Amino acid sequence: MKTPPVSVLIKKAAGLPTQKKPGSGSKEPNKTKVAKLTLAQVTDIAKQKIGDMNTTDLEAAIRTVKGTAKSMGVDVA
């Protein structure tokens, strides 16, 4: 079974709506944060998606997920 995109997994973990709706991501991601994720949640997402990424290194996959979350306005703590 194919896993959903990283952005959908981030939205699910953060409790945001997964459909394209206003409020499902930040319009100004560097200024306005819409949710927070823990490092454990980010690591779990990276482990799910590592087979679909261009890396086999878990740390690199975590950095990729963190970057996607940052661009969506989701803070990683």
The first five atom37 places (N, CA, C, CB, O) and aatype in JSON, in Angstrom:
{
  "aatype": [12, 11, 16, 14, 14, 19, 15, 19, 10, 9, 11, 11, 0, 0, 7, 10, 14, 16, 5, 11, 11, 14, 7, 15, 7, 15, 11, 6, 14, 2, 11, 16, 11, 19, 0, 11, 10, 16, 10, 0, 5, 19, 16, 3, 9, 0, 11, 5, 11, 9, 7, 3, 12, 2, 16, 16, 3, 10, 6, 0, 0, 9, 1, 16, 19, 11, 7, 16, 0, 11, 15, 12, 7, 19, 3, 19, 0],
  "atom_mask": [
    [1, 1, 1, 1, 1],
    [1, 1, 1, 1, 1],
    [1, 1, 1, 1, 1],
    [1, 1, 1, 1, 1],
    [1, 1, 1, 1, 1],
    [1, 1, 1, 1, 1],
    [1, 1, 1, 1, 1],
    [1, 1, 1, 1, 1],
    [1, 1, 1, 1, 1],
    [1, 1, 1, 1, 1],
    [1, 1, 1, 1, 1],
    [1, 1, 1, 1, 1],
    [1, 1, 1, 1, 1],
    [1, 1, 1, 1, 1],
    [1, 1, 1, 0, 1],
    [1, 1, 1, 1, 1],
    [1, 1, 1, 1, 1],
    [1, 1, 1, 1, 1],
    [1, 1, 1, 1, 1],
    [1, 1, 1, 1, 1],
    [1, 1, 1, 1, 1],
    [1, 1, 1, 1, 1],
    [1, 1, 1, 0, 1],
    [1, 1, 1, 1, 1],
    [1, 1, 1, 0, 1],
    [1, 1, 1, 1, 1],
    [1, 1, 1, 1, 1],
    [1, 1, 1, 1, 1],
    [1, 1, 1, 1, 1],
    [1, 1, 1, 1, 1],
    [1, 1, 1, 1, 1],
    [1, 1, 1, 1, 1],
    [1, 1, 1, 1, 1],
    [1, 1, 1, 1, 1],
    [1, 1, 1, 1, 1],
    [1, 1, 1, 1, 1],
    [1, 1, 1, 1, 1],
    [1, 1, 1, 1, 1],
    [1, 1, 1, 1, 1],
    [1, 1, 1, 1, 1],
    [1, 1, 1, 1, 1],
    [1, 1, 1, 1, 1],
    [1, 1, 1, 1, 1],
    [1, 1, 1, 1, 1],
    [1, 1, 1, 1, 1],
    [1, 1, 1, 1, 1],
    [1, 1, 1, 1, 1],
    [1, 1, 1, 1, 1],
    [1, 1, 1, 1, 1],
    [1, 1, 1, 1, 1],
    [1, 1, 1, 0, 1],
    [1, 1, 1, 1, 1],
    [1, 1, 1, 1, 1],
    [1, 1, 1, 1, 1],
    [1, 1, 1, 1, 1],
    [1, 1, 1, 1, 1],
    [1, 1, 1, 1, 1],
    [1, 1, 1, 1, 1],
    [1, 1, 1, 1, 1],
    [1, 1, 1, 1, 1],
    [1, 1, 1, 1, 1],
    [1, 1, 1, 1, 1],
    [1, 1, 1, 1, 1],
    [1, 1, 1, 1, 1],
    [1, 1, 1, 1, 1],
    [1, 1, 1, 1, 1],
    [1, 1, 1, 0, 1],
    [1, 1, 1, 1, 1],
    [1, 1, 1, 1, 1],
    [1, 1, 1, 1, 1],
    [1, 1, 1, 1, 1],
    [1, 1, 1, 1, 1],
    [1, 1, 1, 0, 1],
    [1, 1, 1, 1, 1],
    [1, 1, 1, 1, 1],
    [1, 1, 1, 1, 1],
    [1, 1, 1, 1, 1]
  ],
  "atom_positions": [
    [[0.83, -1.18, 0.0], [0.0, 0.0, 0.0], [0.88, 1.24, 0.0], [-0.95, 0.0, 1.21], [1.85, 1.33, 0.75]],
    [[0.53, 2.19, -0.83], [1.3, 3.41, -0.97], [0.97, 4.37, 0.18], [1.03, 4.09, -2.34], [-0.19, 4.57, 0.52]],
    [[2.02, 4.96, 0.76], [1.8, 5.91, 1.85], [1.44, 7.27, 1.27], [3.05, 6.02, 2.76], [1.88, 7.61, 0.17]],
    [[0.65, 8.06, 1.99], [0.29, 9.39, 1.51], [1.51, 10.32, 1.51], [-0.83, 9.99, 2.36], [2.53, 9.99, 2.11]],
    [[1.41, 11.46, 0.85], [2.52, 12.42, 0.85], [2.86, 12.89, 2.26], [2.17, 13.63, -0.04], [2.03, 12.81, 3.17]],
    [[4.08, 13.37, 2.43], [4.55, 13.84, 3.73], [3.64, 14.94, 4.26], [6.0, 14.35, 3.63], [3.34, 14.97, 5.46]],
    [[3.18, 15.84, 3.4], [2.34, 16.94, 3.86], [1.04, 16.43, 4.47], [2.04, 17.89, 2.71], [0.55, 17.0, 5.45]],
    [[0.47, 15.38, 3.91], [-0.77, 14.81, 4.46], [-0.49, 14.16, 5.81], [-1.37, 13.77, 3.47], [-1.28, 14.3, 6.74]],
    [[0.63, 13.45, 5.93], [0.99, 12.84, 7.21], [1.24, 13.89, 8.28], [2.23, 11.95, 7.05], [0.88, 13.7, 9.44]],
    [[1.85, 15.01, 7.9], [2.07, 16.1, 8.84], [0.73, 16.67, 9.31], [2.95, 17.22, 8.2], [0.54, 16.91, 10.5]],
    [[-0.18, 16.9, 8.37], [-1.49, 17.43, 8.73], [-2.24, 16.49, 9.67], [-2.32, 17.67, 7.47], [-2.86, 16.94, 10.63]],
    [[-2.18, 15.19, 9.4], [-2.84, 14.22, 10.27], [-2.24, 14.24, 11.67], [-2.75, 12.81, 9.68], [-2.97, 14.24, 12.66]],
    [[-0.91, 14.25, 11.75], [-0.24, 14.24, 13.05], [-0.51, 15.52, 13.84], [1.27, 14.06, 12.86], [-0.57, 15.5, 15.07]],
    [[-0.68, 16.64, 13.12], [-0.91, 17.92, 13.78], [-2.39, 18.17, 14.06], [-0.35, 19.04, 12.93], [-2.74, 19.14, 14.73]],
    [[-3.26, 17.31, 13.54], [-4.69, 17.49, 13.76], [-5.31, 18.53, 12.85], [0.0, 0.0, 0.0], [-6.36, 19.09, 13.18]],
    [[-4.69, 18.79, 11.72], [-5.22, 19.75, 10.75], [-6.07, 19.01, 9.72], [-4.08, 20.54, 10.06], [-5.86, 17.82, 9.5]],
    [[-7.01, 19.71, 9.08], [-7.79, 19.04, 8.02], [-6.9, 18.66, 6.85], [-8.94, 19.96, 7.53], [-6.01, 19.42, 6.47]],
    [[-7.11, 17.48, 6.3], [-6.24, 17.01, 5.22], [-6.72, 17.47, 3.84], [-6.16, 15.49, 5.24], [-5.95, 17.41, 2.88]],
    [[-7.95, 17.92, 3.73], [-8.41, 18.44, 2.45], [-7.88, 19.86, 2.27], [-9.96, 18.42, 2.37], [-7.53, 20.54, 3.24]],
    [[-7.82, 20.29, 1.02], [-7.34, 21.64, 0.71], [-8.42, 22.63, 1.11], [-6.97, 21.78, -0.8], [-9.37, 22.87, 0.36]],
    [[-8.26, 23.21, 2.3], [-9.21, 24.18, 2.82], [-8.43, 25.35, 3.39], [-10.14, 23.55, 3.9], [-7.26, 25.21, 3.74]],
    [[-9.08, 26.5, 3.48], [-8.42, 27.59, 4.2], [-8.18, 27.18, 5.65], [-9.27, 28.89, 4.13], [-9.07, 26.61, 6.29]],
    [[-7.01, 27.46, 6.14], [-6.69, 27.11, 7.52], [-5.97, 25.77, 7.67], [0.0, 0.0, 0.0], [-5.64, 25.38, 8.79]],
    [[-5.74, 25.07, 6.56], [-5.06, 23.78, 6.66], [-3.54, 23.92, 6.59], [-5.54, 22.85, 5.58], [-2.81, 22.94, 6.73]],
    [[-3.09, 25.12, 6.38], [-1.67, 25.43, 6.36], [-1.54, 26.93, 6.54], [0.0, 0.0, 0.0], [-2.53, 27.65, 6.44]],
    [[-0.36, 27.41, 6.79], [-0.17, 28.83, 7.02], [0.08, 29.55, 5.7], [0.99, 29.08, 7.98], [0.83, 29.07, 4.85]],
    [[-0.57, 30.7, 5.53], [-0.31, 31.51, 4.34], [1.03, 32.22, 4.46], [-1.44, 32.52, 4.13], [1.65, 32.57, 3.45]],
    [[1.47, 32.45, 5.68], [2.77, 33.05, 5.96], [3.53, 32.11, 6.9], [2.62, 34.49, 6.59], [3.6, 32.37, 8.1]],
    [[4.11, 31.03, 6.37], [4.71, 30.01, 7.23], [5.85, 30.48, 8.12], [5.2, 28.9, 6.39], [6.08, 29.91, 9.18]],
    [[6.57, 31.52, 7.71], [7.67, 31.99, 8.54], [7.2, 32.9, 9.67], [8.69, 32.73, 7.69], [7.93, 33.14, 10.63]],
    [[5.98, 33.41, 9.56], [5.45, 34.31, 10.57], [4.36, 33.65, 11.42], [4.89, 35.56, 9.92], [4.39, 33.76, 12.64]],
    [[3.43, 32.98, 10.78], [2.28, 32.41, 11.47], [2.39, 30.9, 11.51], [0.98, 32.84, 10.78], [2.43, 30.24, 10.47]],
    [[2.43, 30.34, 12.71], [2.48, 28.89, 12.88], [1.07, 28.38, 13.14], [3.45, 28.48, 14.05], [0.32, 28.98, 13.91]],
    [[0.7, 27.28, 12.49], [-0.66, 26.75, 12.63], [-0.74, 25.54, 13.55], [-1.21, 26.38, 11.27], [-1.82, 25.18, 13.99]],
    [[0.4, 24.92, 13.84], [0.39, 23.73, 14.7], [1.81, 23.43, 15.14], [-0.22, 22.5, 13.95], [2.77, 24.05, 14.68]],
    [[1.93, 22.45, 16.07], [3.24, 22.0, 16.54], [3.3, 20.49, 16.45], [3.51, 22.49, 17.99], [2.31, 19.79, 16.68]],
    [[4.48, 19.99, 16.12], [4.75, 18.56, 16.13], [5.94, 18.3, 17.04], [5.02, 18.02, 14.7], [6.82, 19.15, 17.19]],
    [[5.96, 17.12, 17.65], [7.11, 16.74, 18.44], [8.14, 16.07, 17.53], [6.7, 15.79, 19.61], [7.82, 15.67, 16.41]],
    [[9.35, 15.96, 18.02], [10.39, 15.28, 17.26], [10.03, 13.81, 17.06], [11.76, 15.41, 17.96], [10.38, 13.21, 16.04]],
    [[9.34, 13.22, 18.04], [8.92, 11.81, 17.91], [7.93, 11.64, 16.77], [8.3, 11.32, 19.24], [8.0, 10.66, 16.03]],
    [[7.0, 12.59, 16.61], [6.04, 12.53, 15.51], [6.75, 12.67, 14.16], [4.96, 13.62, 15.67], [6.43, 11.96, 13.21]],
    [[7.71, 13.6, 14.09], [8.47, 13.81, 12.85], [9.27, 12.56, 12.51], [9.41, 15.04, 12.98], [9.35, 12.16, 11.35]],
    [[9.88, 11.93, 13.51], [10.65, 10.71, 13.3], [9.76, 9.59, 12.79], [11.35, 10.29, 14.6], [10.16, 8.83, 11.9]],
    [[8.57, 9.47, 13.34], [7.62, 8.45, 12.9], [7.23, 8.66, 11.43], [6.36, 8.48, 13.79], [7.17, 7.7, 10.66]],
    [[6.98, 9.91, 11.05], [6.64, 10.22, 9.65], [7.83, 9.88, 8.75], [6.25, 11.73, 9.49], [7.65, 9.3, 7.68]],
    [[9.04, 10.25, 9.17], [10.24, 9.96, 8.37], [10.43, 8.46, 8.18], [11.48, 10.56, 9.04], [10.8, 8.01, 7.1]],
    [[10.16, 7.67, 9.24], [10.29, 6.22, 9.13], [9.27, 5.64, 8.15], [10.11, 5.57, 10.52], [9.57, 4.7, 7.42]],
    [[8.07, 6.21, 8.12], [7.04, 5.75, 7.19], [7.42, 6.05, 5.75], [5.7, 6.38, 7.52], [7.14, 5.26, 4.85]],
    [[8.06, 7.22, 5.53], [8.32, 7.68, 4.17], [9.72, 7.41, 3.65], [8.07, 9.13, 4.1], [10.0, 7.7, 2.49]],
    [[10.61, 6.85, 4.46], [12.01, 6.7, 4.06], [12.16, 5.84, 2.8], [12.82, 6.09, 5.2], [13.09, 6.05, 2.02]],
    [[11.27, 4.89, 2.59], [11.33, 4.07, 1.39], [11.01, 4.83, 0.12], [0.0, 0.0, 0.0], [11.41, 4.42, -0.97]],
    [[10.27, 5.94, 0.25], [9.89, 6.74, -0.91], [10.84, 7.91, -1.15], [8.49, 7.27, -0.73], [10.71, 8.62, -2.15]],
    [[11.79, 8.12, -0.25], [12.7, 9.26, -0.36], [13.98, 8.87, -1.08], [13.03, 9.81, 1.04], [14.26, 7.69, -1.32]],
    [[14.76, 9.89, -1.41], [16.03, 9.67, -2.1], [17.18, 9.43, -1.12], [16.36, 10.86, -2.98], [18.33, 9.72, -1.44]],
    [[16.88, 8.93, 0.05], [17.9, 8.68, 1.06], [17.57, 7.42, 1.84], [18.03, 9.89, 2.0], [16.42, 7.0, 1.93]],
    [[18.6, 6.83, 2.4], [18.39, 5.7, 3.3], [18.8, 6.08, 4.72], [19.18, 4.45, 2.82], [18.71, 5.27, 5.64]],
    [[19.25, 7.32, 4.89], [19.69, 7.84, 6.18], [18.5, 8.45, 6.92], [20.83, 8.89, 6.0], [17.87, 9.38, 6.41]],
    [[18.19, 7.94, 8.1], [17.04, 8.41, 8.86], [17.17, 9.89, 9.22], [16.86, 7.58, 10.12], [16.19, 10.62, 9.18]],
    [[18.38, 10.32, 9.58], [18.57, 11.74, 9.95], [18.26, 12.66, 8.77], [20.02, 11.97, 10.43], [17.67, 13.73, 8.96]],
    [[18.65, 12.27, 7.56], [18.35, 13.07, 6.38], [16.85, 13.1, 6.11], [19.1, 12.53, 5.15], [16.3, 14.13, 5.72]],
    [[16.18, 11.97, 6.32], [14.73, 11.91, 6.14], [14.03, 12.8, 7.15], [14.23, 10.45, 6.27], [13.05, 13.47, 6.81]],
    [[14.52, 12.82, 8.39], [13.94, 13.68, 9.42], [14.1, 15.15, 9.03], [14.59, 13.42, 10.78], [13.16, 15.94, 9.19]],
    [[15.27, 15.52, 8.52], [15.48, 16.9, 8.08], [14.53, 17.28, 6.95], [16.93, 17.11, 7.64], [14.05, 18.41, 6.89]],
    [[14.27, 16.34, 6.05], [13.35, 16.58, 4.94], [11.93, 16.82, 5.46], [13.36, 15.41, 3.96], [11.25, 17.74, 5.01]],
    [[11.49, 16.0, 6.41], [10.15, 16.16, 6.98], [10.06, 17.48, 7.74], [9.82, 14.97, 7.92], [9.04, 18.17, 7.65]],
    [[11.13, 17.83, 8.48], [11.14, 19.11, 9.19], [11.02, 20.29, 8.22], [12.43, 19.24, 10.02], [10.31, 21.26, 8.49]],
    [[11.7, 20.2, 7.09], [11.63, 21.26, 6.08], [10.23, 21.39, 5.5], [0.0, 0.0, 0.0], [9.75, 22.5, 5.29]],
    [[9.59, 20.26, 5.24], [8.23, 20.29, 4.73], [7.29, 20.92, 5.76], [7.75, 18.87, 4.35], [6.44, 21.74, 5.42]],
    [[7.46, 20.53, 7.02], [6.62, 21.09, 8.09], [6.83, 22.59, 8.21], [6.92, 20.4, 9.45], [5.87, 23.35, 8.36]],
    [[8.08, 23.02, 8.13], [8.38, 24.46, 8.23], [7.72, 25.24, 7.1], [9.89, 24.7, 8.21], [7.19, 26.32, 7.33]],
    [[7.75, 24.69, 5.89], [7.14, 25.37, 4.76], [5.62, 25.42, 4.84], [7.56, 24.7, 3.49], [4.98, 26.22, 4.16]],
    [[5.04, 24.55, 5.68], [3.59, 24.53, 5.88], [3.16, 25.38, 7.06], [3.11, 23.11, 6.08], [1.97, 25.57, 7.29]],
    [[4.12, 25.9, 7.82], [3.8, 26.7, 8.99], [3.58, 25.85, 10.23], [0.0, 0.0, 0.0], [2.91, 26.28, 11.16]],
    [[4.13, 24.65, 10.24], [4.02, 23.74, 11.39], [5.36, 23.77, 12.12], [3.64, 22.27, 10.94], [6.41, 23.5, 11.53]],
    [[5.32, 24.09, 13.4], [6.52, 24.19, 14.21], [6.92, 22.81, 14.73], [6.31, 25.18, 15.39], [6.06, 22.04, 15.14]],
    [[8.21, 22.5, 14.71], [8.71, 21.23, 15.23], [9.48, 21.52, 16.5], [9.6, 20.49, 14.18], [10.48, 22.24, 16.49]],
    [[9.02, 20.95, 17.61], [9.67, 21.22, 18.9], [10.25, 19.94, 19.46], [8.68, 21.83, 19.9], [10.84, 19.96, 20.54]]
  ]
}
